[in-house]
Amino acid sequence: MLEIKNLSKEFQTQKSLFNSSNLTVKALQNVSFSIKKNQVVGLVGESGSGKSTLGKTIMKLLNPTTGNIIFNNIDITEYNNQQMKKIRKKLQMIFQDPFASLNPRKTIFDTLAEPLRVHSLIDKKNLNEYLIKIIQDVGLNNESLSRYPHEFSGGQRQRIGIARALIFKPQFIIADEPVSALDVSIQAQVLNLLEKIRDEYNLTMIFISHDLSVIQYFSDIVIVLYLGRVMEISTKKKLFEKPLHPYSKALLSAVPKVQSKNTNKILLKGDIPSPINPPSGCVFRTRCNYAIKQCSEITPLLKEVDGDRKVACIRDEIW
């Protein structure tokens, strides 16, 4: 359903008082993967790894610098806003901040009705009935439609964000950290809701999160990102049983374990490097316990391992 080929996204910084020259932020570098129909692909990595940028670039909210985005066998890389109107009926996004993504001056009815009016999909006669069905599908009552965003809790606002993504009954949804700003008990409710609508609406999804327990619960395939590059692609089962890339190992070892002490915790040295000046060769080498001289000279490519996982690391012997 979705194929990403060598996708890169760069941002040009502006000159300022403290910056006399234009610099290039390399947010994504040669990202490639594919997603089959009805799969849920989890996208994980530290803050600054490029997860949200990747989601927005796939949605064409940001234009890619190089590479290709192929959706339903159609290359949409060069599509303009007018051409994307038709695609966005099938490709929708749930944003990370449920409050910032809603217009505070509009009622929920107007917020949900606007895309239907723009695309002239439903006449006024059936509009109210359709919106009641959508709002009930996400666990809110009919009276919610006449209220404003500030009258809802965080969990309720996220449900409204999900309802807006479902308005067109899309085939594909990109969920950008939809539960990160919510309390743990509310997270469980929203995750159960997402699981329910995934089955009811027959959805394919990219689920972006830095919470590995959420990824383990919700995803089929996991993509590990670091500094804009893919480190590992694996089935959920294999990744959580035996991660191969040193970065994947470090992420999983950092997950708190309630029942026993985590004696094998791998502590990463320092902070994630700047995307303005990423390390040569393997971008993870500056924090990797297994790095050797060749890691600074060779940029590792994703290579297939075990048939259903790919790893970007030149040191096969550490697996």
C-alpha positions as CSV (number, residue, x, y, z in Angstrom):
1,M,0.0,0.0,0.0
2,L,2.9,2.4,0.8
3,E,6.4,2.3,-0.5
4,I,9.1,4.8,0.6
5,K,12.3,4.9,-1.6
6,N,15.4,6.7,-0.5
7,L,13.5,9.5,1.1
8,S,15.5,12.5,2.4
9,K,14.3,15.7,3.9
10,E,16.6,18.7,4.5
11,F,15.8,22.1,6.0
12,Q,17.8,25.3,5.3
13,T,18.4,27.4,8.4
14,Q,18.2,31.2,8.1
15,K,21.1,33.6,8.8
16,S,20.9,35.2,12.2
17,L,22.9,37.3,14.7
18,F,24.6,34.1,16.0
19,N,24.7,32.3,12.6
20,S,26.4,34.1,9.7
21,S,25.8,31.4,7.1
22,N,23.0,29.1,5.9
23,L,23.2,25.6,7.4
24,T,21.4,22.4,6.3
25,V,19.5,20.3,8.8
26,K,19.5,16.7,7.6
27,A,16.2,15.5,9.2
28,L,15.8,12.3,7.1
29,Q,18.5,10.5,5.1
30,N,17.8,7.8,2.5
31,V,14.8,6.2,4.4
32,S,13.3,3.2,2.6
33,F,10.6,0.7,3.6
34,S,7.2,-0.6,2.5
35,I,3.9,-1.3,4.2
36,K,1.4,-3.9,3.2
37,K,-2.4,-3.5,3.5
38,N,-3.8,-3.9,7.1
39,Q,-0.3,-3.8,8.7
40,V,0.4,-1.5,11.6
41,V,4.0,-0.3,11.4
42,G,5.5,1.1,14.6
43,L,8.1,3.9,14.2
44,V,10.4,4.3,17.2
45,G,13.5,6.3,18.2
46,E,14.6,9.1,20.5
47,S,13.4,12.7,20.3
48,G,15.1,14.2,17.3
49,S,15.3,11.0,15.3
50,G,13.0,12.2,12.5
51,K,9.8,10.3,13.3
52,S,7.3,13.2,13.1
53,T,9.2,14.6,10.1
54,L,8.8,11.3,8.3
55,G,5.1,11.2,9.0
56,K,4.5,14.8,7.8
57,T,6.7,14.2,4.7
58,I,4.6,11.1,3.8
59,M,1.5,13.2,4.2
60,K,3.1,15.8,1.9
61,L,2.7,18.4,4.7
62,L,6.4,18.7,4.1
63,N,7.9,18.3,0.6
64,P,10.7,15.7,0.4
65,T,14.1,16.9,-0.7
66,T,14.8,13.6,-2.6
67,G,13.3,10.2,-2.9
68,N,9.9,8.8,-3.7
69,I,6.6,8.3,-1.9
70,I,4.4,5.7,-3.6
71,F,0.9,5.2,-2.3
72,N,-1.4,2.6,-3.9
73,N,1.0,2.2,-6.8
74,I,0.9,6.0,-7.5
75,D,4.0,8.1,-7.1
76,I,2.7,11.2,-5.2
77,T,6.2,12.7,-4.6
78,E,5.7,15.7,-6.9
79,Y,1.9,16.1,-6.3
80,N,0.8,19.7,-5.5
81,N,-1.9,20.6,-3.0
82,Q,-4.7,20.3,-5.6
83,Q,-3.6,16.8,-6.6
84,M,-3.2,15.8,-3.0
85,K,-6.8,16.6,-2.2
86,K,-7.9,13.4,-3.8
87,I,-5.2,11.4,-2.0
88,R,-6.0,12.8,1.4
89,K,-9.4,11.2,1.3
90,K,-7.5,7.9,1.6
91,L,-4.5,9.1,3.6
92,Q,-5.1,10.8,7.0
93,M,-3.1,11.8,10.1
94,I,-3.7,12.0,13.8
95,F,-1.5,14.7,15.3
96,Q,0.5,14.6,18.4
97,D,-1.0,17.5,20.3
98,P,-4.8,17.2,20.3
99,F,-5.4,20.7,21.5
100,A,-3.1,22.5,19.1
101,S,-4.5,20.6,16.2
102,L,-8.1,21.8,16.8
103,N,-9.4,25.3,16.0
104,P,-10.5,26.8,19.4
105,R,-13.0,29.1,17.7
106,K,-15.0,26.3,16.0
107,T,-17.4,23.8,17.5
108,I,-16.6,20.1,17.1
109,F,-19.5,19.9,14.6
110,D,-17.8,22.6,12.4
111,T,-14.4,21.1,12.8
112,L,-15.6,17.7,11.6
113,A,-17.9,19.1,8.9
114,E,-15.3,21.3,7.2
115,P,-13.5,18.6,5.3
116,L,-16.8,17.2,4.1
117,R,-17.9,20.6,2.8
118,V,-14.5,21.3,1.2
119,H,-14.7,18.0,-0.7
120,S,-18.5,18.2,-1.3
121,L,-19.0,14.7,-0.1
122,I,-22.3,14.8,1.9
123,D,-25.3,17.1,1.6
124,K,-26.7,19.1,4.5
125,K,-29.6,16.7,4.9
126,N,-27.4,13.8,5.9
127,L,-24.5,15.7,7.4
128,N,-25.7,15.7,11.0
129,E,-26.5,12.0,11.0
130,Y,-23.1,11.1,9.6
131,L,-21.2,13.2,12.2
132,I,-23.2,11.6,15.0
133,K,-22.2,8.2,13.7
134,I,-18.5,9.2,13.6
135,I,-18.5,10.8,17.0
136,Q,-20.1,7.7,18.5
137,D,-17.5,5.5,16.9
138,V,-14.8,7.2,19.0
139,G,-16.8,6.9,22.2
140,L,-18.2,10.4,22.6
141,N,-21.9,11.4,22.9
142,N,-24.0,13.5,20.4
143,E,-23.8,16.6,22.7
144,S,-20.0,16.8,22.0
145,L,-20.7,18.2,18.6
146,S,-22.0,21.5,19.9
147,R,-19.1,22.1,22.3
148,Y,-15.7,23.7,21.8
149,P,-12.2,22.1,22.2
150,H,-11.4,23.8,25.6
151,E,-14.5,22.0,27.1
152,F,-12.9,18.6,26.7
153,S,-10.2,16.7,28.6
154,G,-7.0,15.6,26.8
155,G,-8.3,12.1,26.1
156,Q,-11.5,13.4,24.7
157,R,-9.7,15.9,22.5
158,Q,-7.6,13.0,21.1
159,R,-10.8,11.1,20.4
160,I,-12.0,14.1,18.4
161,G,-8.7,14.1,16.5
162,I,-9.2,10.5,15.7
163,A,-12.8,11.2,14.6
164,R,-11.5,13.9,12.2
165,A,-9.0,11.4,10.7
166,L,-11.9,9.0,10.2
167,I,-14.2,11.5,8.4
168,F,-13.3,10.3,4.9
169,K,-13.2,6.6,6.0
170,P,-9.5,6.5,4.8
171,Q,-7.5,3.4,3.9
172,F,-4.3,4.6,5.7
173,I,-3.7,6.6,8.9
174,I,-0.4,8.1,10.3
175,A,-0.8,8.4,14.1
176,D,1.9,10.7,15.4
177,E,2.4,9.9,19.1
178,P,-1.4,9.9,19.7
179,V,-1.1,8.9,23.4
180,S,2.2,10.6,24.5
181,A,0.4,13.6,26.1
182,L,-2.1,11.5,28.0
183,D,-2.3,9.9,31.4
184,V,-1.5,6.1,31.5
185,S,-5.2,5.1,32.1
186,I,-6.4,7.3,29.3
187,Q,-3.6,6.0,27.0
188,A,-5.1,2.5,27.4
189,Q,-8.5,3.8,26.5
190,V,-7.2,5.5,23.3
191,L,-5.1,2.5,22.3
192,N,-8.2,0.2,22.7
193,L,-10.2,2.7,20.6
194,L,-7.5,2.7,17.9
195,E,-7.4,-1.1,17.8
196,K,-11.2,-1.1,17.5
197,I,-11.4,1.4,14.6
198,R,-8.5,-0.4,12.9
199,D,-10.6,-3.5,12.6
200,E,-13.9,-1.7,11.9
201,Y,-12.5,0.6,9.2
202,N,-10.0,-2.0,7.8
203,L,-7.1,0.4,8.3
204,T,-3.4,0.3,7.5
205,M,-1.4,2.5,9.9
206,I,2.0,4.0,10.8
207,F,2.1,4.4,14.6
208,I,4.8,6.8,15.8
209,S,5.9,6.5,19.4
210,H,8.9,6.6,21.7
211,D,7.2,4.3,24.1
212,L,8.3,0.7,23.3
213,S,5.5,-0.9,25.5
214,V,2.9,0.9,23.3
215,I,4.7,-0.2,20.1
216,Q,4.8,-3.8,21.4
217,Y,1.1,-3.8,22.1
218,F,-0.1,-2.1,18.9
219,S,2.3,-2.9,16.0
220,D,3.0,-5.7,13.6
221,I,6.3,-4.4,12.2
222,V,8.8,-2.1,13.9
223,I,11.1,0.5,12.2
224,V,13.9,1.9,14.4
225,L,15.0,5.4,13.4
226,Y,18.1,7.2,14.6
227,L,19.2,10.7,13.4
228,G,17.1,10.4,10.3
229,R,18.3,6.9,9.3
230,V,16.7,3.5,9.6
231,M,18.7,1.3,11.9
232,E,16.5,-1.8,11.9
233,I,13.3,-3.1,10.4
234,S,11.8,-6.2,12.1
235,T,8.7,-8.1,13.0
236,K,7.6,-7.1,16.5
237,K,8.1,-10.6,17.9
238,K,11.7,-10.9,16.7
239,L,12.7,-7.3,17.7
240,F,11.5,-7.7,21.3
241,E,12.9,-11.2,21.6
242,K,16.3,-10.5,20.1
243,P,17.2,-7.0,18.8
244,L,20.2,-7.0,16.4
245,H,21.3,-3.4,15.9
246,P,23.2,-1.9,18.9
247,Y,20.8,1.0,19.0
248,S,17.8,-1.3,19.1
249,K,19.5,-3.2,21.9
250,A,20.0,0.0,23.9
251,L,16.4,1.1,23.4
252,L,15.0,-2.2,24.6
253,S,17.4,-2.5,27.6
254,A,16.2,1.0,28.8
255,V,12.6,-0.2,29.2
256,P,11.8,-0.3,32.9
257,K,11.1,-3.8,34.2
258,V,8.8,-4.0,37.3
259,Q,9.3,-7.6,38.3
260,S,13.1,-7.7,38.3
261,K,16.1,-5.4,38.2
262,N,17.4,-4.7,34.7
263,T,21.0,-5.8,35.2
264,N,21.8,-5.8,31.4
265,K,20.9,-2.1,30.8
266,I,23.0,-0.5,28.0
267,L,23.7,3.1,28.8
268,L,24.1,5.3,25.7
269,K,27.0,7.8,25.9
270,G,26.2,11.5,25.4
271,D,23.3,13.0,23.5
272,I,22.0,12.4,20.0
273,P,24.3,14.4,17.6
274,S,23.2,17.5,15.7
275,P,21.4,16.8,12.4
276,I,23.2,19.8,11.0
277,N,26.6,18.0,11.2
278,P,25.8,14.2,11.6
279,P,28.8,11.8,12.2
280,S,30.4,10.3,9.1
281,G,29.8,6.7,8.3
282,C,27.4,5.2,10.7
283,V,25.5,8.0,12.4
284,F,25.2,5.9,15.6
285,R,28.9,5.2,16.0
286,T,29.6,8.1,18.4
287,R,27.4,6.4,21.0
288,C,27.9,2.7,20.1
289,N,29.8,0.3,22.4
290,Y,30.8,-1.8,19.4
291,A,32.1,0.9,17.1
292,I,35.4,0.3,15.2
293,K,37.5,2.4,12.8
294,Q,35.5,1.2,9.8
295,C,32.3,2.5,11.3
296,S,33.4,6.1,10.6
297,E,34.4,5.3,7.0
298,I,31.5,3.2,5.8
299,T,27.8,4.2,5.7
300,P,26.0,0.9,6.4
301,L,23.1,0.0,4.1
302,L,20.1,-2.0,5.2
303,K,20.7,-5.7,4.6
304,E,18.3,-8.5,5.0
305,V,18.6,-10.9,7.9
306,D,16.4,-13.9,8.7
307,G,14.2,-13.2,5.7
308,D,11.9,-10.7,7.5
309,R,14.2,-8.2,9.1
310,K,16.8,-5.7,7.9
311,V,19.7,-4.2,9.8
312,A,22.0,-1.3,9.0
313,C,25.3,-2.4,10.7
314,I,28.6,-3.5,9.3
315,R,29.5,-5.7,12.3
316,D,27.6,-8.9,11.6
317,E,29.6,-10.8,14.3
318,I,27.9,-8.9,17.2
319,W,24.5,-10.3,16.4
